[in-house]
Amino acid sequence: MGLMCIIVSIAQTAVTGKISDEKTGLPIGGATIISKGGKALSVSLNDGTFSITLGPGNKEITVSSIGYA
């Protein structure tokens, strides 16, 4: 059972980053970060930083925020 937990934790990928406005460089707080398939979700903090853990084989996220296209 312990070995299974280790394998699961290795198979997951922690992704961290910072969301900012492309033109001004200012951080965007409250942006939604969601994994492909919607199994993982995160929201950026006021300084624009976020962290999300993706499951095995998932390497794609989508970022969205009200007022940005």
N, C-alpha and C positions, 0 to 999 in steps of 0.2 A: 504494500500500500504506500509506503514512503517513497519508493522508487517511482510509482505512478505520479505522485505529486511533483516530483522533480522533473519528470518528462513534460508534464503539463506546463510547469512554470518556464521551462526552456522554450517550449513551442510558442509561448506568448511573446509579443513584442511590445515593449513600452515605448511610446513615441511622445516626445516633449517638443515644444516649440513656442513661438511668439507670433501673434497675429497683429499686424500693423497696417495702417493706411498706406497704400502704394505711393501716393503723392506727398503726403505730409510726414510719413514715418511715425505718426502718433499711434500708440497702442489702441487696440479695439477690445474693450471688455464686453462680455456678454455674448460673444460670438459662439455659435453652436458648431461643434466638431463631432461628426458622426462617421462610424466605420461603414464600409461597403456592406450592405445587408442589414445595417441598423442594429447590430448586436452590441455595439459599444458606443457610448455617448459621453461627451464632456462639454464644458462651457468655459470659455477663457475668462481669466480673472481681470480685474481692472487694469493691470499692467500688461495685458495681452497674452500672458503666458497660459499654457495649457499642458495637460498630460492625459494620455489615453492609452489603454492597453488593448492591443489588437490580438485576436485569436490566431490560431495556426493558419498559415497561408493567406491571411488578410494583410494586404500591403497598401490599401487605398482608403483615404479619408476624404470627406467633403466638408468644407467650411462655409458657413452662411451667417449673415448678420443683417438685421433690418437696416435698410438704407444703403446697402451695397449690392452691386450686381455681379 
